[in-house]
Amino acid sequence: MALEHSSATPPPHATDFEAVGSTYFKERELKKGAAGWVLLVGLGVAYVISGDYAGWNFGLAQGGWGGLFIATLLMATMYLCMCFSLAELSSMIPTAGGGYGFARSAFGPLGGFLTGTAILIEYAIAPAAIAVFIGAYCESLFGIGGWVIYLAFYIIFIGIHIFGVGEALKLMFVITAIAALALAVFIVAMVPHFSVDKLLDIAPTTAAGASSFLPYGYVGIWAAIPYAIWFFLAVEGVPLAAEETKNPQRDMPRGLIGAMLILVAFAGLILLVGPGGAGSSTLVASGNPLVEALTTAYGSSTWMSGFVNLVGLAGLIASFFSIIYAYSRQIFALSRAGYLPRKLSLTNKNKAPVLALVIPGIIGFLLSLTGQGDLLILVAVFGATISYVLMMASHIVLRMRRPDLHRPYKTPGGVLTSGVALVLACIAVVAGFLVDPRVVIAAAVIYGIFIAYFAFYSRHHLVAGTPEEELAAIQSAEAALHK
C-alpha cells in the first residue's frame, strides 16, 4: 500500500510505504525507561573513553604538539556545537533512529537513509578496531591475544546486551567510571613532571610555517585532525538511546552536553600533561601512550603505570561494549522502518534486538581478524564525518523551514552554532584523505553499496507507522495547515 503517492503510476524515485499490523510493532519494542540522564552521560563517555587511552598520540607525528593542539581545539569546538545542536534535535525527535530520524524529518527518506547508514558504518566498524586493540592489551598483560580474545569479547558482551539493556547500561557505567578513575590517576601523576620544553621537543621541518610549536608547518594541523577526532568520536551516539530513556525531552540534552563537557576536560588535560611530562617525541608512535608516558617520566614501571595499563583495558572494553549497543539501535531503527531487512529489528523477551546485535558482531569479528585496527578506524571516521555534515544540515533546515516545531530544548546560538559544526565537519571529511586515501575510497564503496540497496529495493518497501514516519506525517500535516 503506497501512502505517499496516490497515483496509479508513481513518479520515478518515489518511495512506497506499506501498512503493517499492530503485531509488527509489538515484536519490535525496546525497553522503556531503562536510562536516566546520569546513565546517558556515562554512555556518552563510554563511547569515547578508549580514545583517551590510545590513538590521539599519532597526531603528534602529523602535526607536532602545536598542530595536534590546534586540531583538538577545532574538533572540540565542532563536537561542542554539534552536541548542542543534537540536544535540540533529540529532544524534539526522540526516536531510536537518532541521526537517521533527524535527517528523515529534514530531507525525507533518502536523507534519513544516507545519514543512518553513515552512522552505521561508523558504529559497525569501530568495535572491530577496538577488538584489535583489546587483543594487543591482553597480549601485553596476560600473554594471550589474537582471534581467541576477539571472539571471547564479542560473545561475552553481545550476550550481556541480549540479556537486557538496563543491566547492560549499568555495567557499562561501572566500567566507564573505573576507566575515568585511571585517567585521573594518570593526570595527577604526570603533573609534577610537566615542562613546556617537553611539549615542543620535536624538531621543526622545512614545511611552510614550521616552528618549534608547529614542527610540520600549517599542513600538520589539518593532517592531525583525524587523530584529534579520536578524543570525541562517537559521543553523538547518545540519541540512539532515546526510546529507552525515562524522559528524553529532558534527559537527552543533559546526557549529551554533560558527556561532552567531561570529554573536553579529559582531552585537554591528557594532551597537556602526557606529552608535557614525557616529551612529545616519546609518544609519537606509541600503542600505549599513557603507560609509556608514566614509565618515561618516572624512569621505570611503577604501581601507577601498572594500574593505568590494567584499567586501560577497561577503557577499551567500555567503548567496545557501548558501541555494540549503538550499532544495534541504529540497525534496529533502520530495519523497523524497512530501510534494512525487517527481521533485523525483531526483539526478544528482554526487548533486545538479537539479530541486530549478532549479525554485525559476526561481521566485526571477521574484520578484526585482519589485525588492521588503524585502518578500520579510518573507515569508522569516514562514516562519522559524513553523518555529522548531514545531521548539522538537518538542524539548519528544520530551523529555517519549521520554526514552529515544538523544541523542548533550543540550541544556544541556533543555526550559527550548527553552521560552525557543519563547516568544521566538512573540513574533517577532507582531512581523512591526508591520512590514507585508499581507505577512505574503500569506505565510500561500502557506502555506495548501501545506497544501491536503497535505490533498487528498500525504498519500495518502507514501513508506515514507525515513530520516524509518524513524526514526518505529523510535521507534513502541520506544515500544510500553516500555508
C-alpha positions in Angstrom: 0.0 0.0 0.0 1.6 3.2 -1.1 0.9 6.0 1.3 2.9 8.9 -0.2 1.7 8.7 -3.8 -2.0 8.1 -4.7 -1.5 8.0 -8.5 -1.6 4.6 -10.2 1.9 5.1 -11.6 4.3 6.6 -9.0 6.9 9.0 -10.3 10.5 7.9 -10.7 12.5 7.8 -7.4 9.2 7.6 -5.4 9.3 5.9 -2.0 6.5 3.5 -1.2 5.2 2.8 2.3 3.5 -0.4 3.3 0.9 -0.6 6.1 1.6 -3.2 8.8 -0.5 -4.7 11.6 0.0 -3.9 15.3 1.8 -7.3 15.8 4.7 -5.9 13.7 5.5 -3.2 16.3 4.8 -5.5 19.3 7.6 -7.7 18.0 9.9 -4.7 17.7 9.7 -2.9 21.1 12.6 -1.7 23.2 12.6 -1.5 27.0 11.2 1.8 28.0 12.6 3.9 30.9 15.8 2.0 31.2 18.1 5.1 31.3 18.1 8.4 33.1 20.3 11.4 32.3 23.2 10.2 34.5 23.4 6.8 32.7 23.2 8.8 29.4 26.3 10.8 30.5 28.0 7.6 31.3 27.0 6.2 27.9 28.4 9.2 26.1 31.7 9.0 27.9 31.8 5.2 27.4 31.5 5.6 23.6 34.7 7.7 23.6 36.9 6.9 26.5 39.1 4.4 24.7 40.3 7.3 22.6 41.9 8.9 25.7 44.0 5.8 26.2 45.4 5.4 22.7 45.1 6.8 19.1 45.2 10.5 19.8 49.0 10.5 20.1 49.5 9.6 16.4 48.5 13.2 15.7 51.9 14.2 17.2 53.6 12.5 14.3 51.4 14.5 11.9 51.4 18.0 13.4 53.6 18.0 16.4 52.2 19.1 19.7 51.1 22.5 18.4 49.4 21.1 15.3 47.6 18.5 17.4 46.6 21.1 20.0 45.1 23.4 17.4 43.4 20.4 15.6 41.9 19.4 19.0 40.6 22.9 19.7 38.9 22.9 16.3 37.4 19.4 16.8 36.3 20.2 20.4 34.5 23.2 19.0 32.9 21.1 16.3 31.7 18.5 18.8 30.5 21.0 21.3 28.5 22.9 18.7 27.2 19.6 17.3 26.2 18.3 20.8 24.2 21.5 21.5 22.5 21.0 18.1 21.8 17.3 18.6 20.4 18.1 22.1 17.7 20.2 20.4 17.1 17.6 17.7 16.9 14.6 20.1 14.5 16.5 22.4 12.1 17.1 19.5 12.6 13.8 17.7 13.2 11.3 20.5 13.5 8.0 18.5 15.9 5.1 18.4 17.0 6.2 14.9 19.0 9.2 16.2 20.6 11.0 13.3 18.5 9.0 10.8 15.3 10.3 12.4 16.6 13.9 12.3 17.6 13.8 8.6 14.3 11.9 7.8 12.4 14.9 9.1 14.6 17.4 7.2 15.3 15.7 3.9 12.8 12.8 3.6 13.5 9.1 3.3 16.7 9.3 1.2 18.3 11.8 3.5 17.4 9.7 6.5 18.9 6.6 4.9 22.1 8.4 3.9 22.6 9.6 7.5 21.6 6.3 9.1 23.9 4.2 7.0 26.8 6.6 7.5 26.3 6.3 11.3 26.0 2.5 10.9 29.4 2.4 9.1 31.0 4.2 11.9 29.5 2.1 14.7 29.6 -1.3 13.0 33.3 -1.0 12.1 34.7 0.7 15.3 34.2 -2.3 17.6 36.3 -4.4 15.2 39.1 -1.9 15.5 38.7 -1.8 19.3 38.8 -5.6 19.4 42.2 -5.5 17.8 43.4 -3.0 20.4 41.9 -5.2 23.2 43.8 -8.2 21.9 47.0 -6.2 22.0 46.4 -5.2 25.6 45.6 -8.7 26.6 48.7 -10.0 24.9 50.8 -7.5 26.8 49.1 -8.1 30.2 48.3 -11.8 30.1 50.3 -13.3 27.2 47.1 -14.2 25.3 45.8 -12.3 22.3 44.6 -12.7 18.7 41.4 -14.2 17.5 40.6 -16.1 20.7 40.4 -12.8 22.6 38.4 -11.1 19.8 35.8 -13.9 19.7 35.6 -14.1 23.5 34.9 -10.4 23.9 32.3 -10.4 21.1 30.4 -13.4 22.6 30.5 -12.1 26.2 29.4 -8.5 25.5 26.8 -9.3 22.9 25.5 -11.8 25.3 25.1 -9.2 28.0 23.3 -6.9 25.7 20.9 -9.7 24.7 20.2 -10.3 28.4 18.8 -6.8 28.8 19.6 -3.1 28.2 19.1 -1.9 31.7 21.7 -4.4 33.0 24.0 -3.6 30.1 23.9 0.2 30.7 24.5 -0.2 34.4 27.5 -2.5 33.9 28.8 -0.1 31.2 28.5 2.8 33.6 30.6 1.0 36.2 33.3 0.0 33.7 33.4 3.6 32.4 33.8 5.0 36.0 36.8 2.7 36.6 38.4 3.8 33.3 37.8 7.5 34.2 39.4 7.0 37.6 42.6 5.6 35.9 42.7 8.7 33.7 42.5 10.9 36.8 45.4 8.9 38.4 47.4 9.4 35.2 46.8 13.2 35.1 47.7 13.7 38.8 50.8 11.5 38.5 52.1 13.4 35.4 51.7 17.0 36.7 55.0 17.1 38.8 57.0 16.2 35.6 55.4 18.7 33.3 57.6 21.1 31.3 56.7 23.3 28.3 60.1 22.3 26.7 58.9 18.7 26.5 55.8 19.7 24.7 57.9 21.2 21.9 60.7 18.7 21.6 60.0 17.7 18.0 62.5 19.3 15.6 61.0 21.7 13.1 61.0 20.6 9.4 61.2 22.7 6.3 57.4 22.8 5.7 55.7 26.1 5.3 55.1 27.8 8.6 57.3 25.3 10.5 58.4 26.2 14.0 59.0 24.6 17.4 55.3 25.0 18.0 54.3 23.7 14.5 57.2 21.4 13.5 55.4 20.2 10.4 54.0 23.5 9.4 50.5 24.6 8.8 49.5 21.4 6.9 50.3 19.5 10.0 47.2 21.0 11.7 45.0 19.5 9.0 46.8 16.2 9.0 46.3 15.9 12.8 42.5 16.4 12.6 41.6 12.7 12.3 43.5 11.9 15.5 42.0 14.9 17.3 38.6 13.5 16.4 39.6 10.3 18.3 39.3 12.3 21.6 35.5 12.7 20.9 34.4 10.2 18.2 31.0 8.5 18.9 29.6 10.8 21.6 27.0 11.7 19.1 25.5 8.2 19.6 23.7 9.2 22.8 20.4 10.0 21.0 20.2 6.3 19.9 19.0 5.6 23.4 16.0 7.9 23.1 13.3 5.3 23.1 14.8 3.6 26.2 15.2 6.9 28.2 12.8 7.8 31.0 12.3 11.4 29.9 14.1 12.0 26.5 13.0 15.6 26.2 14.7 16.5 29.5 17.4 13.7 29.7 18.8 13.8 26.2 20.2 17.4 26.3 21.6 16.7 29.8 23.2 13.5 28.8 24.8 14.8 25.6 26.1 18.1 27.0 27.2 16.5 30.2 29.2 13.8 28.5 30.8 16.3 26.1 32.0 18.6 28.9 33.7 15.7 30.6 35.3 14.5 27.4 36.6 18.0 26.7 38.2 18.2 30.1 39.9 14.8 29.8 41.1 15.6 26.2 42.7 19.0 27.3 44.4 17.6 30.4 45.7 14.4 28.7 47.0 16.4 25.7 48.8 18.8 28.1 50.3 16.5 30.8 51.0 13.4 28.7 53.5 15.0 26.1 54.4 17.7 28.7 55.5 15.1 31.2 57.2 12.5 28.9 58.0 14.5 25.8 56.0 14.7 22.5 58.7 12.8 20.6 58.4 9.9 23.0 54.8 9.3 22.3 54.5 9.8 18.5 54.3 6.1 17.7 53.3 4.5 21.0 50.4 2.0 21.0 50.0 2.6 24.8 50.9 6.3 25.3 49.7 6.7 28.8 51.7 3.9 30.2 54.7 4.9 28.2 54.4 8.5 29.4 54.4 7.3 33.1 57.3 4.9 32.5 59.4 7.7 30.9 58.5 10.3 33.4 59.3 8.1 36.4 62.2 6.2 34.8 60.7 2.8 35.3 57.4 0.9 35.8 55.5 1.8 38.9 52.3 0.8 40.5 50.7 3.8 38.7 51.8 2.6 35.3 50.6 -0.9 36.1 47.3 0.4 37.3 46.8 2.6 34.2 47.8 -0.3 32.0 45.4 -2.7 33.5 42.5 -0.2 33.7 43.3 0.9 30.1 41.8 -2.4 29.1 38.6 -1.4 31.0 38.6 1.8 28.9 38.7 -0.2 25.7 36.1 -2.5 27.0 33.8 0.4 27.8 33.9 1.7 24.3 33.6 -1.7 22.7 30.6 -2.5 24.9 28.8 0.8 24.3 29.4 0.9 20.6 27.9 -2.6 20.2 24.8 -1.0 21.9 24.9 1.9 19.4 25.1 -0.2 16.2 22.3 -2.4 17.4 20.0 0.5 17.9 20.8 2.1 14.6 20.2 -1.2 12.8 17.0 -1.7 14.8 15.6 1.7 13.7 16.5 1.3 10.1 15.2 -2.2 10.0 12.0 -1.4 11.7 11.3 1.3 9.1 12.1 -1.1 6.2 15.4 0.5 5.1 17.2 -2.7 6.1 15.8 -6.2 6.2 12.9 -6.2 8.7 14.0 -9.3 10.6 16.9 -7.4 12.0 14.6 -5.4 14.3 12.9 -8.3 16.0 13.3 -8.1 19.8 13.4 -10.9 22.4 11.5 -11.2 25.7 14.1 -8.8 27.2 13.3 -6.2 24.5 16.8 -6.6 22.9 17.2 -6.7 19.1 19.0 -10.0 18.9 19.8 -10.2 15.2 20.8 -6.5 15.1 23.4 -7.4 17.8 24.6 -10.8 16.5 25.0 -10.3 12.7 27.1 -7.1 12.8 29.1 -8.8 15.6 29.9 -11.7 13.3 31.0 -9.3 10.6 33.0 -7.3 13.1 34.8 -10.4 14.3 35.7 -11.4 10.8 37.1 -7.8 10.1 39.0 -7.9 13.4 41.0 -10.9 12.1 42.7 -8.6 9.7 44.5 -7.1 12.7 44.4 -3.6 10.9 42.9 -1.6 13.7 44.2 1.7 12.5 42.7 1.2 9.0 39.4 0.1 10.4 39.3 3.3 12.5 39.7 5.4 9.4 36.6 3.7 7.8 34.7 4.5 11.0 35.8 8.1 10.9 34.7 8.4 7.3 31.1 7.3 8.2 31.2 9.6 11.3 32.1 12.8 9.5 29.6 12.2 6.7 26.9 11.8 9.3 28.0 15.0 11.0 27.6 17.0 7.8 24.1 15.6 7.3 22.9 16.0 10.9 24.0 19.6 11.1 22.4 20.4 7.7 19.2 18.8 9.2 19.3 21.1 12.2 19.7 24.2 9.9 16.9 23.1 7.5 14.4 22.3 10.3 15.2 25.7 12.0 14.6 27.5 8.7 11.7 25.6 7.3 9.9 24.5 10.5 10.5 27.2 13.2 7.0 26.4 14.6 8.0 22.8 15.7 8.0 22.2 19.5 11.5 22.3 20.8 11.8 21.4 24.5 15.4 22.4 24.3 16.8 25.1 22.0 20.4 25.2 20.8 22.2 28.3 22.1 23.1 30.4 19.0 20.7 28.5 16.8 21.8 27.9 13.2 25.1 29.8 13.9 26.1 27.0 16.3 25.1 24.2 13.9 26.7 26.2 11.0 30.1 26.2 12.7 29.8 22.5 13.3 28.8 21.9 9.7 31.9 23.9 8.3 34.3 22.0 10.6 32.7 18.7 9.7 33.3 19.4 6.0 37.0 20.1 6.8 37.2 16.9 8.8 35.8 14.8 5.9 38.5 16.1 3.6 41.2 15.6 6.3 40.7 11.9 6.1 42.3 11.8 2.6 45.5 13.2 4.1 46.0 10.0 6.2 45.2 7.2 3.7 43.0 8.0 0.6 42.8 4.3 -0.2 40.9 3.5 3.0 38.6 6.4 2.5 37.8 5.3 -1.0 37.1 1.8 0.2 34.7 3.2 2.8 33.0 5.2 0.1 32.5 2.0 -1.9 30.8 0.3 1.1 28.6 3.4 1.4 27.8 3.2 -2.3 26.6 -0.4 -1.9 24.2 0.7 0.8 22.8 3.5 -1.4 22.3 1.0 -4.3 20.3 -1.3 -1.9 18.1 1.7 -1.1 17.7 2.8 -4.7 16.8 -0.6 -6.1 14.9 -2.3 -3.2 14.2 -0.8 0.2 12.7 2.5 -0.9 9.9 0.4 -2.4 9.3 -1.5 0.9 9.4 1.1 3.7 7.1 0.7 6.7 4.3 3.1 7.6 3.7 3.9 11.2 7.2 3.8 12.6 7.9 6.7 15.1 10.1 8.5 12.5 7.4 8.2 9.8 4.6 9.1 12.1 6.5 12.2 13.1 7.2 13.1 9.5 3.5 12.7 8.7 2.5 15.0 11.6 5.1 17.6 10.5 3.8 17.5 6.9 0.2 18.0 8.1 1.2 20.9 10.4 3.2 22.5 7.5 0.1 22.2 5.3 -2.0 24.0 7.9 0.5 26.9 8.2 0.5 27.5 4.4 
